[in-house]
C-alpha cells in the first residue's frame, strides 16, 4: 500500500498515524500540502519510505511510480488516498479535492 495524505494544517498531531502505519501493509507514504513536513516529522521513524510532493498531481504520480518500481511479478499494489487533513490549502472543499483526485487518476492511468 502506498498512502497519499496531507493538506491544510489545523494544529493536530499525526503521531497516531505513525502508530497505525507501523506494522501495517503501508510501504510508502506520499505527503503533499501545507502540513507535509509536519506529518513527515511525526511518522519518520515508522520504517516506511516517505516522499514529498508539491501538488496532488505530483503525489499521485509519485505514488504510482513507487508502486510500479516496487512491484514484483504479478503482485498488486494499492494506492490509498486518505488525506487526514483539511483541503482548504489547495481546494475549495473536500468534494473538490476528491473530484480532482478522481480526474488525475483517470487521466494518469490512460
Buried (B, 14 or more C-beta within 10 A) or exposed (E): BBBBBBBBBEEBEBEEBBEBBEEEEBBBBBBBBBBBEBBBEBBEEBEBEBBBBEEBBBBBBBBBEBBEEEEEEEEEBEBBBEBBBBBBBBBEEEEEBBEBBEEBBEEEEE
